[in-house]
Amino acid sequence: MRLPIPAKAHPVQTEQIILFRVSGQLFAVSSASVQEVRSVDTLAGAAKEIAQAGLRKVRHIVQRGEHALYVVNGAMHFGLPPFAPALVFVLRRTRTALLVDGIEKMTTMTRLQALPQAFCNDERDWYRGVTAIDQTVVPVVKPEGFLTPDELFLLDSSLQPKESPTEIAARESALGGLLPQTDIIDDSSASFPQ
Amino acid sequence: MSTQTDSESFVLLRLAERRFAVAAVDIAELVAPSRVFRFPHQTKEIEGVILRRGRIVPVCDVAARLIGKNLLSRRFYLIAQRRYTTGTEWIALPVTGDCELIFAEMIPASEADLPHVSGWLSHDGDVIEVLNLTALTPGPTTATLVVPADAVQQEALS
């Protein structure tokens, strides 16, 4: 008698993830997306405050070679209560350094379910999907979702050196009035969507 | 003579003192309340998700929209199929009482009816709204529907 050949099991695709907390809320991020984990203390000396960021969730910048990393307050990003962050995740292939409470554990995710379509607002940009770990549902964050292109543009613009009125007057004087007169629109009170 | 073949089947659900109907073909099951997992999001109609048969099902309390107040207590979750342009997904609707399967003839909604009303039926002396879940529960507009490719891929492989 010949026994049936057992069907070859398909290997389950798994992914290493880091479970972390922001304001007590549990999230997951792919380990491959985290380039570096630092304590807030070790980053404090290297961080520079942004004078006029225009984004409440970003108050500091860390210069890394030619690139500037924006330090995103995770609680403000997700609309959670304020917290005292202990760690910073430097997220790979982004310009985001994310402030978090701490790491819960590292584990393996075997199934990532797409975010149900009933969720139809900004959270679609925040999460890659959701997964069930130990009978708990955890959203899996999208590293590039912490700062939208518009927000990055706003932050980059805020870092451009601004001329003082004296410098502007000096430059115009040096040009000897060769430039045509134009109306100056004061948009200093303009607000940007957050 | 009218027979059941002329009728459609509906599930009657109760929200506080009022009853509503959903086409039975749209109902997956009726389950006891279980833990609702909450995480940050910005879709105010969704209060969280439950785990059911390995699926992550959003919980949508439709009471505020239908009876003008949120439910203080809930007896069951009616798991319904919500249609989207790309397919159907389960959605859990909290209800306050038993549900009942009935056969009835539906009178289609008129233009004067609210978008979440797909029709009306008469049962036990009551006139009952038949709910259009697509209009009642949140979902993406076609332009905003983005399902991450990796999520779909991993779900298919698991």
Contacts between the chains, C-beta under 8 A, distances in Angstrom:
chain1	res1	chain2	res2	distance
A	10	B	157	7.1
A	12	B	157	7.1
A	12	B	158	5.9
A	13	B	153	7.9
A	13	B	154	5.8
A	13	B	157	4.6
A	13	B	158	6.9
A	15	B	154	7.5
A	25	B	39	6.4
A	25	B	40	6.6
A	26	B	39	7.8
A	27	B	39	7.5
A	78	B	40	3.8
A	79	B	40	5.8
A	79	B	42	7.8
A	80	B	40	6.2
A	110	B	158	5.8
A	111	B	154	6.4
A	111	B	155	6.5
A	111	B	158	4.0
A	112	B	150	6.9
A	112	B	151	5.1
A	112	B	154	4.3
A	112	B	155	6.7
A	113	B	55	7.4
A	113	B	56	5.2
A	113	B	151	6.7
A	113	B	155	5.7
A	114	B	147	5.0
A	114	B	148	6.5
A	114	B	151	3.9
A	114	B	152	5.9
A	114	B	155	6.5
A	115	B	151	7.4
A	116	B	49	7.1
A	116	B	56	6.6
A	116	B	57	7.2
A	116	B	58	4.5
A	116	B	89	5.7
A	116	B	91	7.6
A	117	B	82	7.8
A	117	B	84	5.0
A	117	B	86	7.7
A	117	B	89	5.8
A	117	B	139	5.5
A	117	B	140	5.7
A	117	B	145	6.9
A	117	B	147	7.8
A	118	B	43	6.7
A	118	B	45	7.8
A	118	B	46	5.5
A	118	B	58	4.2
A	118	B	60	6.3
A	118	B	82	6.8
A	118	B	89	7.2
A	118	B	91	5.8
A	118	B	137	6.1
A	118	B	138	5.3
A	118	B	139	6.2
A	119	B	41	5.4
A	119	B	43	5.1
A	119	B	46	6.1
A	119	B	58	6.7
A	119	B	138	7.8
A	120	B	43	5.7
A	120	B	138	5.3
A	120	B	139	5.7
A	120	B	140	4.4
A	120	B	141	7.8
A	120	B	144	6.5
A	121	B	41	6.9
A	121	B	42	3.9
A	121	B	43	5.0
A	122	B	41	8.0
A	122	B	42	4.9
A	123	B	40	7.2
A	123	B	41	3.9
A	123	B	42	5.8
A	123	B	43	6.8
A	124	B	140	7.6
A	124	B	144	7.2
A	124	B	146	6.1
A	126	B	40	7.6
A	126	B	41	7.9
A	128	B	148	5.2
A	128	B	150	6.4
A	128	B	151	5.8
A	129	B	148	6.3
A	129	B	150	8.0
A	129	B	151	3.8
A	129	B	154	7.9
A	130	B	39	7.9
A	130	B	49	7.0
A	130	B	56	5.2
A	132	B	51	6.0
A	132	B	54	7.7
A	132	B	56	6.8
A	135	B	51	7.0
A	136	B	37	6.6
A	137	B	37	3.8
A	137	B	39	7.4
A	137	B	49	5.4
A	137	B	51	6.3
A	137	B	56	5.7
A	138	B	39	7.6
A	139	B	39	4.6
A	139	B	40	7.8
A	142	B	148	7.5
